[in-house]
Amino acid sequence: ITKPPFVSTAGPQSLQDPVSVNVGGEVYVTTLDTLTRCRDSMLGAMFTGQMKDRHGNFFIDRDGRVFRYVLNYLRSNSLDLPEGFAELPLLKREADFFQIRPLLEEIQRRESGLAPGGPSGRGAMLNVDTESHVRTLHFNLKRGPDNYELCSCSVHVHTATVFCTARVFVDLLCSRFAYRGQEGTAAPRPRDGSRNYLHLEWAPCPQELPRDQHQKHGFRELHGEAGTELSDLRAFVEELLRVALAEGFRVDSVFPDSSDILNCRSLRFVRY
């Protein structure tokens, strides 16, 4: 990246001394300590020496209006934007130019809706619908050479359909759950065409069913973050609650019995 033109001046200066910074015609008064807060950033590198323009101001040829938010972030380590702020892409470009990575990460979180001040604020809605059905499976069980027995067993197939207005939360769920089947371990993926939807389907392997038969019929188990197998919908809802509550969601409604959340068929969360 080509740095803005500077004119060198001599003389040491304290990090706490006030300095004037001319950013695209907007003049700010701050300290070198603030400007070099992120020392591995482009902005920090610009102020490692005493470089000033002919008027005695440090000069940076960038957008002066949004630089106030960059500067305030360095002062307070908090990104405070006015309500209805419509220049987040521009601020992101400036944060990327100055290579202030913590600020850039915060802006990316806001764009995704996970942090306060995102496109829809922090507010988000999460709906989860669950269902189970029993499938009778017939299979041949080898008892010995040329000795096969026709067997049958019941396999409980569970499904969960998740919708969240914050797409990043769906991505988070994909990283917390894992399928295990014939192809090994794989992370779930959002539904094609929309990152707001996630459909899960899994079937624990019954004790009377050989695992190779379980996998042969295309069944997959579902595991949680700690690798624990989610043997039924109750275990799934418990794992989902743990993740959702940690991300600031609160239970809004439970169907059919609000007093029995772990055995619900439909669950709605909200985050304000």
C-alpha positions as CSV (number, residue, x, y, z in Angstrom):
1,I,0.0,0.0,0.0
2,T,1.4,3.4,-0.9
3,K,1.6,5.6,2.1
4,P,0.3,9.3,2.0
5,P,2.9,12.0,1.4
6,F,4.5,13.3,4.6
7,V,7.1,15.9,5.4
8,S,9.6,15.0,8.0
9,T,10.2,17.3,11.0
10,A,12.7,16.9,13.9
11,G,12.3,16.7,17.6
12,P,11.0,14.1,20.0
13,Q,7.4,14.1,21.1
14,S,5.7,12.4,24.1
15,L,3.0,9.8,23.3
16,Q,0.7,11.8,25.6
17,D,1.2,15.2,23.9
18,P,-1.7,16.5,21.9
19,V,-1.2,16.2,18.1
20,S,-3.3,17.4,15.2
21,V,-4.3,15.0,12.5
22,N,-5.6,16.2,9.1
23,V,-7.7,13.4,7.6
24,G,-9.1,14.4,4.2
25,G,-9.6,18.0,5.4
26,E,-11.0,17.1,8.8
27,V,-8.6,18.0,11.6
28,Y,-8.6,15.9,14.8
29,V,-6.7,16.5,18.0
30,T,-5.6,13.4,19.8
31,T,-2.4,11.8,21.1
32,L,0.3,9.5,19.6
33,D,-0.6,6.9,22.2
34,T,-4.1,6.7,20.8
35,L,-3.0,6.6,17.2
36,T,-0.5,3.8,17.8
37,R,-2.8,1.8,20.1
38,C,-2.8,-1.0,17.5
39,R,0.9,-1.1,16.8
40,D,0.8,-3.8,14.1
41,S,-1.7,-1.7,12.1
42,M,-1.0,0.6,9.1
43,L,-2.2,3.5,11.2
44,G,0.2,2.6,14.0
45,A,3.1,2.4,11.5
46,M,2.3,5.8,10.1
47,F,3.0,7.4,13.4
48,T,6.1,5.7,14.5
49,G,8.1,8.7,13.3
50,Q,7.6,12.4,13.4
51,M,5.9,13.1,10.0
52,K,3.9,16.3,9.5
53,D,2.5,18.3,6.7
54,R,3.6,21.9,6.0
55,H,0.9,23.3,8.4
56,G,2.2,21.2,11.3
57,N,-0.5,18.6,11.1
58,F,-0.1,14.9,10.6
59,F,-1.7,14.3,7.2
60,I,-3.6,11.2,6.0
61,D,-5.3,11.3,2.6
62,R,-8.4,9.3,3.6
63,D,-12.1,10.0,4.4
64,G,-12.1,12.5,7.2
65,R,-15.8,12.1,8.3
66,V,-15.6,8.4,9.2
67,F,-12.2,8.7,10.7
68,R,-13.9,10.0,13.9
69,Y,-15.3,6.5,14.5
70,V,-11.8,4.9,13.9
71,L,-10.3,7.4,16.4
72,N,-13.1,6.9,19.0
73,Y,-12.6,3.1,18.7
74,L,-8.9,3.5,19.5
75,R,-9.7,5.7,22.4
76,S,-12.3,3.5,24.1
77,N,-12.0,0.1,22.5
78,S,-15.7,0.3,21.6
79,L,-17.4,0.9,18.3
80,D,-20.1,3.5,19.0
81,L,-22.1,4.4,16.0
82,P,-25.2,6.7,15.7
83,E,-28.6,5.1,15.2
84,G,-29.3,4.6,11.5
85,F,-25.6,4.8,10.6
86,A,-25.5,4.0,6.8
87,E,-21.8,4.1,6.1
88,L,-20.7,0.8,7.6
89,P,-19.1,-0.4,4.2
90,L,-17.1,2.8,4.1
91,L,-16.0,2.4,7.7
92,K,-15.0,-1.2,7.0
93,R,-12.9,0.0,4.0
94,E,-11.1,2.5,6.2
95,A,-10.5,-0.1,9.0
96,D,-9.1,-2.4,6.3
97,F,-6.9,0.3,4.9
98,F,-5.5,1.2,8.4
99,Q,-5.3,-2.6,9.1
100,I,-6.9,-2.2,12.6
101,R,-7.9,-5.8,12.8
102,P,-10.0,-5.7,16.1
103,L,-12.1,-2.9,14.5
104,L,-12.4,-4.8,11.3
105,E,-13.6,-7.9,13.1
106,E,-16.1,-5.9,15.1
107,I,-17.5,-4.4,11.9
108,Q,-17.8,-7.8,10.3
109,R,-19.7,-9.0,13.3
110,R,-22.1,-6.1,13.0
111,E,-22.6,-6.8,9.3
112,S,-23.5,-10.4,10.2
113,G,-26.0,-9.3,12.8
114,L,-24.3,-11.1,15.7
115,A,-23.1,-7.9,17.4
116,P,-25.1,-4.9,18.6
117,G,-25.6,-2.4,15.8
118,G,-25.8,-5.0,13.0
119,P,-28.0,-4.5,10.0
120,S,-31.1,-5.4,12.1
121,G,-29.4,-4.4,15.4
122,R,-28.7,-7.3,17.8
123,G,-32.3,-8.3,17.5
124,A,-32.8,-11.7,16.0
125,M,-35.5,-14.5,15.9
126,L,-34.8,-18.2,16.0
127,N,-37.4,-20.9,15.2
128,V,-36.9,-24.6,15.7
129,D,-39.3,-27.3,14.6
130,T,-38.6,-30.9,15.5
131,E,-40.2,-34.2,14.6
132,S,-39.6,-37.9,15.1
133,H,-40.9,-41.0,13.3
134,V,-40.2,-44.7,13.5
135,R,-39.0,-46.7,10.5
136,T,-39.0,-50.5,10.5
137,L,-35.8,-51.8,9.0
138,H,-35.4,-55.4,7.6
139,F,-32.0,-56.8,7.2
140,N,-30.1,-60.1,6.8
141,L,-28.0,-61.1,9.8
142,K,-25.2,-63.6,9.2
143,R,-25.1,-66.3,11.8
144,G,-22.5,-68.4,10.1
145,P,-21.3,-69.7,6.8
146,D,-24.3,-69.8,4.5
147,N,-26.5,-69.1,7.4
148,Y,-28.5,-65.9,7.3
149,E,-31.4,-64.8,9.4
150,L,-34.0,-62.2,8.3
151,C,-34.2,-59.7,11.1
152,S,-36.1,-56.5,11.7
153,C,-35.8,-53.6,14.1
154,S,-37.2,-50.1,14.7
155,V,-35.1,-47.1,13.9
156,H,-36.1,-43.7,15.3
157,V,-35.4,-41.0,12.8
158,H,-35.3,-37.4,14.1
159,T,-35.5,-34.1,12.2
160,A,-35.0,-30.5,13.2
161,T,-35.6,-27.5,11.0
162,V,-33.9,-24.3,12.2
163,F,-34.5,-20.8,10.9
164,C,-32.7,-17.8,12.2
165,T,-32.7,-14.2,11.0
166,A,-29.0,-14.0,12.0
167,R,-27.2,-16.1,9.4
168,V,-24.1,-16.2,11.5
169,F,-25.9,-18.1,14.2
170,V,-26.8,-20.8,11.7
171,D,-23.1,-21.0,10.7
172,L,-22.3,-21.3,14.4
173,L,-24.7,-24.3,14.8
174,C,-23.0,-26.0,11.8
175,S,-19.7,-25.8,13.7
176,R,-21.3,-27.1,16.9
177,F,-22.9,-30.2,15.5
178,A,-21.4,-33.1,13.5
179,Y,-22.8,-36.0,11.5
180,R,-21.2,-39.4,11.8
181,G,-21.9,-42.0,9.2
182,Q,-20.6,-44.2,6.4
183,E,-18.5,-41.2,5.0
184,G,-17.0,-40.4,8.3
185,T,-17.6,-37.2,10.2
186,A,-19.1,-34.2,8.5
187,A,-20.5,-30.8,9.6
188,P,-24.1,-30.0,8.7
189,R,-24.6,-27.3,6.0
190,P,-27.3,-24.6,5.7
191,R,-30.0,-25.3,3.2
192,D,-29.1,-24.6,-0.4
193,G,-30.1,-21.1,-1.4
194,S,-30.4,-19.7,2.1
195,R,-27.9,-19.5,4.9
196,N,-30.8,-18.7,7.3
197,Y,-32.1,-22.3,7.2
198,L,-30.6,-25.5,8.6
199,H,-32.2,-28.9,8.2
200,L,-30.9,-31.8,10.4
201,E,-31.9,-35.4,10.1
202,W,-30.3,-38.2,12.1
203,A,-31.0,-41.7,13.4
204,P,-29.2,-43.2,16.4
205,C,-28.1,-46.8,15.8
206,P,-30.2,-49.3,17.9
207,Q,-28.3,-51.9,19.9
208,E,-29.9,-54.8,17.9
209,L,-28.8,-53.3,14.5
210,P,-25.3,-53.9,13.3
211,R,-23.5,-50.6,12.7
212,D,-22.6,-51.6,9.1
213,Q,-26.3,-52.1,8.4
214,H,-27.0,-48.8,10.0
215,Q,-24.6,-47.1,7.7
216,K,-25.5,-49.2,4.7
217,H,-29.0,-47.8,4.8
218,G,-27.7,-44.2,4.8
219,F,-28.4,-43.4,8.4
220,R,-26.3,-40.9,10.3
221,E,-25.8,-40.1,13.9
222,L,-25.6,-36.6,15.3
223,H,-23.1,-35.4,17.8
224,G,-22.9,-32.3,19.9
225,E,-19.9,-30.0,20.5
226,A,-18.3,-32.2,23.1
227,G,-18.6,-35.2,20.8
228,T,-21.6,-36.6,22.8
229,E,-24.1,-38.5,20.7
230,L,-27.5,-36.9,20.6
231,S,-29.6,-40.0,21.0
232,D,-33.0,-38.3,20.8
233,L,-34.7,-35.0,20.4
234,R,-34.6,-34.2,24.1
235,A,-30.7,-34.3,23.9
236,F,-30.8,-32.2,20.8
237,V,-33.0,-29.5,22.3
238,E,-30.8,-29.4,25.4
239,E,-27.7,-28.9,23.2
240,L,-29.5,-26.2,21.2
241,L,-30.5,-24.4,24.3
242,R,-27.0,-24.3,25.6
243,V,-25.7,-22.7,22.4
244,A,-28.7,-20.2,21.9
245,L,-28.7,-19.0,25.5
246,A,-24.9,-18.4,25.3
247,E,-25.5,-16.2,22.2
248,G,-28.0,-14.0,24.0
249,F,-31.2,-15.6,22.9
250,R,-34.2,-16.1,25.3
251,V,-37.0,-18.6,25.0
252,D,-40.2,-16.9,23.7
253,S,-42.6,-19.8,23.2
254,V,-42.7,-23.5,23.5
255,F,-45.2,-25.9,21.9
256,P,-47.1,-28.0,22.9
257,D,-46.3,-27.7,26.7
258,S,-44.5,-24.6,27.9
259,S,-43.5,-26.4,31.1
260,D,-41.8,-29.3,29.2
261,I,-39.3,-27.5,27.0
262,L,-37.0,-30.5,26.4
263,N,-39.9,-32.5,24.8
264,C,-41.2,-29.7,22.7
265,R,-42.1,-29.9,19.0
266,S,-41.7,-26.2,18.3
267,L,-39.5,-23.7,20.0
268,R,-39.0,-20.0,19.4
269,F,-36.3,-17.7,20.7
270,V,-35.8,-14.0,20.5
271,R,-32.8,-11.7,21.0
272,Y,-33.2,-8.0,21.7
